[in-house]
Amino acid sequence: MAIVVGQVKAKGLTTAALAAALGLEEKPSLAGHVDWGQISRISDQISRQAVGFQRAAWDDGYFWNVDDEAALRSQFFAIGNSINFRFWSLEGGRMRPAGGKLDGFEYQGAMYMWRALRRALDQTGGTLLEADFLAQLSDAEFDRIFADDGGNNPLAPGREERIANLRDLGEHLRAHWNGSFYNLVESTEGSLVEFARLSRGIRAFDDPMWKLTMLTAILHSGSGTYRFEDEPLPAIDYHLLKQALRQGMVRPSGDLGKKIAASRLLRSEDALELRRLALIAFVGVSERTGLCGEVLDNRYWLNRVNCTDPSPVCLDPETADRCPFRSACSQFTQFERPLELTRYY
């Protein structure tokens, strides 16, 4: 199948310029508002310690195929990010994170998913990366890949959406990119505007806030698999959104704030608006600190282990200093992980 490449857009964009090129704009919202004064305070705090904010290298061979050539690494990133969402379930009205044991070791959330995929790659001799395998993936094969030591599948929440995404990825790559996601990547000639446009044709990457698209770009960039010439947006998931809420950069409306504090499911339109506001806030931090969206995304995602539900480290004087944002944070710790039934994050 011939590879058709569209017009490649301008390159060399900052995170803020990319946001503008993709059409992100600040406008009034019933869901809440961005607190620009607090964004300035958070930005000042980050600027004082920016030397500690670095790109992640994604070089742990236990989770990623670090020794493979670029095309195979790219394919692995695309597969993992196609199912990189909704690692939680509601039990008794409370959020329960997904996780389990693989070969005797405990993993949670996305790290469980990446470890299971990495193990399956070895077990299948590389078949996992083939577009034909993905396009014809059976329910039983999916469950076998992600079964924990007890035979349960922690990725069961959203299972149908995940399988649909993987099948669509395989079908799309077969039809348009000779089976290889790396062919799509290289066709962008370094433009993240073009990457977002081309990726949108794949079911897993059609999020209006570009979460999995940007995360895929971030993994390519940080690992050295492919260097885009533009600076990516941060990938807005519930970890980044929760921290934007707790830090006071995004101020939800009264009723919406009460829902988040009570771990109640959000309407899709409200959750989308909150994520849009959070993305605007982080783009503002990028402009003020000079740090690109990739670096901010990495640092905030790593801070998820400090800004936990329901008790972040800042609530204990003995552990409070673990959070790099503590001195400027509003500490609105009543806000827990915003919950939405979605396949975007």
C-alpha positions in Angstrom: 0.0 0.0 0.0 1.4 3.4 -1.0 2.1 5.9 1.8 0.4 9.2 1.2 1.9 12.2 3.0 -0.1 15.4 3.5 1.2 18.9 3.6 3.8 19.3 6.4 3.2 22.4 8.7 5.6 24.9 10.0 8.1 23.5 12.5 10.3 24.8 15.4 7.2 25.7 17.5 7.4 26.3 21.2 4.8 24.6 23.4 2.7 27.8 23.4 3.0 28.2 19.7 2.0 24.6 19.1 -1.1 25.1 21.3 -2.1 28.1 19.2 -1.4 26.2 16.0 -3.7 23.3 17.2 -6.5 25.7 18.0 -6.3 25.8 21.9 -7.8 29.0 23.1 -8.8 30.5 26.4 -12.5 31.3 26.6 -15.2 31.5 29.3 -16.3 28.2 30.7 -19.1 27.1 33.0 -16.8 24.4 34.4 -14.4 26.9 36.0 -11.6 29.3 35.2 -7.8 29.6 35.1 -6.2 31.4 38.0 -3.3 33.3 36.3 -2.0 34.7 39.6 -1.5 31.2 40.9 0.1 30.1 37.6 2.6 32.9 38.1 3.3 31.7 41.7 3.7 28.1 40.6 5.9 29.2 37.7 8.2 31.2 40.0 8.6 28.2 42.2 9.4 26.0 39.3 11.9 28.5 37.9 13.9 28.4 41.1 14.5 24.7 40.8 14.3 24.2 37.0 17.7 22.5 36.9 16.0 19.5 38.4 13.4 19.3 35.7 14.6 17.0 33.0 13.3 14.9 30.1 12.6 11.2 31.0 14.6 8.8 28.9 12.2 5.9 28.9 15.2 3.6 29.1 14.1 0.9 31.5 14.2 -2.4 29.5 11.8 -4.0 32.0 9.0 -1.8 30.6 10.1 -0.7 27.1 12.0 -2.5 24.3 15.0 -0.2 24.6 17.4 -2.4 22.6 15.2 -2.5 19.5 15.6 -0.3 16.4 13.6 2.9 16.1 10.8 1.5 14.1 10.1 -1.3 16.6 10.3 1.1 19.5 7.9 3.4 17.8 5.5 0.5 17.2 5.7 -0.5 20.9 5.0 3.1 22.0 1.9 3.3 19.7 0.5 0.0 21.0 0.9 0.9 24.6 -0.5 4.4 24.3 -3.5 3.0 22.4 -4.6 1.5 25.7 -3.1 3.9 28.1 -6.2 5.1 29.9 -8.6 4.4 32.7 -6.5 2.5 35.2 -9.2 2.6 37.9 -12.6 1.3 38.9 -15.3 2.4 41.3 -16.1 0.1 44.2 -18.6 1.1 46.8 -18.5 4.7 45.6 -14.7 4.9 45.9 -12.0 4.9 43.3 -9.8 1.8 43.3 -6.6 1.9 41.2 -5.9 -0.9 38.8 -2.9 -3.1 39.4 -1.6 -6.6 40.1 1.3 -9.0 40.3 3.3 -10.2 37.3 5.9 -12.9 38.0 5.6 -12.0 41.7 6.1 -8.3 41.4 3.4 -5.7 42.1 2.6 -3.0 39.5 -0.1 -0.3 39.3 -1.7 1.6 36.5 0.2 2.3 33.3 3.3 0.6 34.7 1.4 -2.7 35.0 0.3 -2.2 31.3 3.8 -1.5 30.1 5.3 -4.4 32.0 2.7 -6.8 30.7 3.3 -5.6 27.1 7.0 -5.9 27.5 6.7 -9.4 28.8 4.3 -10.4 26.0 6.7 -9.0 23.4 9.3 -11.5 24.5 6.8 -14.3 24.8 5.5 -13.8 21.3 8.9 -13.4 19.6 7.9 -10.0 18.2 4.5 -11.0 16.9 2.9 -8.5 19.2 4.2 -5.6 17.1 2.7 -6.8 13.8 -0.2 -4.9 12.4 -1.9 -8.1 11.3 -1.8 -9.4 14.8 -3.3 -6.2 16.2 -6.0 -6.0 13.6 -7.1 -9.6 14.4 -6.6 -9.5 18.1 -9.1 -11.7 19.9 -10.6 -11.1 23.3 -8.8 -14.2 24.6 -5.4 -12.9 23.4 -6.0 -9.6 25.1 -6.8 -11.2 28.4 -3.8 -13.6 28.1 -1.4 -10.7 27.6 -2.7 -8.7 30.6 -3.5 -11.5 33.0 -1.9 -11.2 36.4 -0.4 -14.0 38.4 -3.9 -14.9 39.7 -5.4 -15.1 36.2 -7.3 -11.8 36.5 -7.0 -8.9 34.1 -6.6 -5.6 35.8 -7.2 -3.8 32.5 -10.8 -5.2 32.4 -12.3 -1.7 33.0 -12.5 -0.3 29.5 -11.6 -3.7 28.0 -13.9 -3.3 25.0 -12.5 0.1 24.2 -8.9 -1.1 24.5 -9.5 -4.0 22.2 -11.3 -1.8 19.7 -8.3 0.7 19.8 -5.7 -2.0 19.2 -7.7 -3.5 16.3 -8.2 -0.1 14.7 -4.5 0.7 15.1 -3.6 -2.5 13.3 -6.1 -1.9 10.5 -5.1 1.7 10.0 -1.4 0.9 9.9 -2.0 -1.9 7.4 -4.2 0.3 5.2 -2.1 3.5 5.2 1.4 3.0 6.6 2.7 -0.4 5.4 2.0 -1.7 8.9 4.4 0.6 10.7 3.6 3.5 13.0 7.2 4.8 12.4 6.3 5.4 8.7 3.6 7.8 10.0 6.1 9.4 12.4 8.8 10.0 9.7 6.3 11.4 7.3 5.7 14.4 9.6 9.3 15.6 9.0 9.4 16.7 12.6 6.1 18.6 12.7 3.9 18.0 15.7 1.0 19.8 14.0 1.3 17.2 11.2 1.7 14.4 13.7 -1.5 15.4 15.5 -3.3 15.6 12.2 -2.2 12.2 10.9 -2.7 10.5 14.3 -6.2 11.8 14.5 -7.2 9.2 11.9 -6.5 6.5 14.4 -9.2 5.8 17.0 -6.9 5.8 20.0 -5.5 9.3 19.1 -8.6 11.3 18.4 -8.8 13.1 21.8 -9.7 16.8 21.4 -7.0 17.5 24.0 -4.4 15.3 22.3 -3.4 13.4 25.5 -2.3 10.1 24.0 -1.0 11.8 20.8 1.3 14.1 22.9 2.3 11.3 25.2 3.4 9.2 22.2 5.4 12.2 20.9 7.0 12.6 24.3 8.1 9.0 24.5 9.5 9.2 21.0 11.4 12.4 21.9 12.7 11.4 25.3 13.9 8.0 24.3 15.7 9.4 21.2 13.5 7.2 18.9 12.5 10.3 16.9 13.2 14.0 17.5 10.3 16.3 16.6 11.3 19.9 15.9 8.4 21.3 17.9 8.0 21.2 21.7 5.0 19.0 22.7 2.1 19.9 24.8 1.8 18.2 28.2 -0.4 15.1 28.1 -3.4 16.1 30.2 -4.6 13.0 32.2 -6.2 12.7 35.7 -2.8 13.0 37.4 -1.9 16.4 35.8 -5.5 17.6 36.1 -5.7 16.7 39.8 -2.5 18.6 40.5 -3.7 21.6 38.6 -6.8 21.6 40.8 -4.9 21.0 44.0 -2.3 23.7 43.2 -5.1 26.2 42.5 -4.1 26.8 38.8 -7.6 25.6 37.7 -10.5 26.7 39.9 -13.6 24.5 39.2 -17.2 25.8 39.6 -18.8 25.1 43.0 -20.9 22.1 42.0 -18.2 20.6 39.9 -15.7 21.0 42.7 -18.0 19.2 45.0 -18.3 16.3 42.6 -14.5 15.9 42.3 -14.1 16.0 46.1 -16.7 13.3 46.5 -15.2 11.1 43.7 -18.4 11.3 41.7 -18.3 10.6 38.0 -18.1 13.7 35.8 -20.1 14.4 32.7 -17.9 14.1 29.6 -18.5 17.7 28.6 -17.5 18.9 32.1 -14.4 16.8 32.2 -13.3 18.0 28.7 -13.7 21.6 29.8 -11.6 21.0 32.9 -8.9 19.3 30.8 -8.9 22.2 28.4 -8.5 24.7 31.3 -5.7 22.6 32.7 -3.9 22.5 29.3 -4.2 26.3 29.1 -2.7 26.5 32.6 0.2 24.3 31.8 0.9 26.1 28.6 1.0 29.3 30.7 3.5 27.7 33.0 5.6 26.7 30.0 5.7 30.3 28.7 6.7 31.7 32.1 9.4 29.1 32.9 10.8 28.4 29.5 10.3 24.7 30.1 8.7 22.7 27.3 5.5 20.7 27.8 7.5 17.5 27.7 9.6 18.4 30.7 6.6 19.7 32.7 4.6 16.6 31.8 7.4 14.3 33.0 7.9 16.2 36.3 4.2 16.4 37.2 3.7 12.7 36.2 6.6 11.7 38.5 5.0 13.7 41.3 1.9 11.5 41.2 3.6 9.4 43.9 3.6 12.4 46.2 0.2 13.9 45.3 -1.7 10.8 46.1 -5.3 10.0 46.8 -6.6 10.6 49.4 -3.5 11.7 51.5 -0.8 13.6 49.6 2.6 14.0 51.3 2.0 17.7 52.1 -0.4 16.7 54.9 2.4 15.2 56.9 5.2 17.7 58.0 7.7 14.9 57.9 7.1 14.1 54.2 5.9 17.5 52.9 9.3 18.4 51.4 9.0 15.6 49.0 6.7 17.7 46.8 8.7 20.1 44.6 5.7 22.4 44.3 4.7 22.6 48.0 5.7 26.2 48.8 3.6 27.7 46.0 0.8 25.1 46.1 -2.7 26.1 47.3 -3.0 22.6 48.8 -6.7 22.2 47.8 -6.3 18.5 48.9 -10.0 18.0 49.0 -9.8 17.4 45.3 -9.2 13.8 44.4 -8.6 12.2 41.0 -11.3 13.5 38.6 -13.2 10.5 37.3 -14.7 10.2 33.9 -15.6 7.0 31.9 -13.4 7.7 28.9 -10.9 6.2 26.5 -8.8 9.3 26.4 -7.0 9.2 29.7 
